[in-house]
Amino acid sequence: MNLEHMTAILEKIQAYETVILFRHLRPDGDAVGATKGLCEILRLSYPEKKIYVNNADFSDFVAFLGEEDEPLSDEIYANALGIVIDTATTARISNPRYALCREIVKIDHHIETEPYGTCRWVEEHKSSACEMIVEFYYTFRDRLKINREAATCLYAGMVTDSGRFRFRSVSGDTMRYAGLLLDLGVDVDRLYANLYMKDFHTLKFQAYVYKKMKRTANGVACLYVSRAMQKKFGLTFEEACASVSYMDSIKGSLIWLAFIEAKDGSIRVRLRSRFVTVNPITEHYHGGGHDCASGATVHSKREMRALIAEADERLRAYKAEHEGWL
Ligand code: AMP
């Protein structure tokens, strides 16, 4: 089945002279790594084709993976195959001009809520979109080329989306594909330093988070990061959003969530869990995501309280019905 989807995608790529790669808004390491990694693979494998990565936004923490392409003219889009990676719904595609492409292909590992594009390869259980791109390369390794640059981008996505190979979604295949990338000479020291070294002010902020976080009756850990807090600690919005992960190892807090106030007054929700499935909660707030990592946007303290109450009830029910959780 996968082979069928992958073959169809390869045939599409072969049929077009121009391919443009897209990803989701506010890209994470996986979205950036997958688009840049596939771009490099296609450029190496098809030097006669024009391959671009064109998106409307970027994330500073993965800037070390390299620059983005300049914006393209409408004519280029009109004759291009667009490949959208790591993006469940069209509303989340970073670059709205994707719609100008002659045809769209979807490659994703999120729950399929909107099957868009003429050709789709979606596998919800995959640990990252980058893992899918490595599988794609490996399947057609007699026709495709890869190098250390591509491997570094893809490895960065695999590492970040799997919580450094820690999440449930990590399989034997994940490790085998990661091994393939390491064999290409990924400099893990440099990569991990770029991804995980922290600034002094970020550590100060982390200490503040531990002081400020709260816990509901049943153990949901929560945090609200106001604009004032972001200003006080000199944080970018991305740095403020990263605070959700500070709460990921509190015993008994199987669900944790951060609310981050954005410049426009809306509040980004980042919801995380272990053992417990939480994405149905964010789906009630026009959001979504994976079983144990999902997101949404809310617009008031009232909505925040309602979301916390829902998470608390879910955790209560989970604890009542299960044993052996931590
Ligand atoms: P985040 O907390 O933003 O990293 O999101 C975790 C997961 O949920 C990611 O896989 C996102 O793609 C997904 N997600 C976040 N926000 C939304 C949203 N508003 N709608 C649908 N999926 C979302």
Residues whose N, C-alpha, C, O or C-beta is under 5 A from the ligand:
A	BS01	AMP	V269 R270 L271 H286 G287 G288 G289 H290 A293 S294 G295 A296 T297
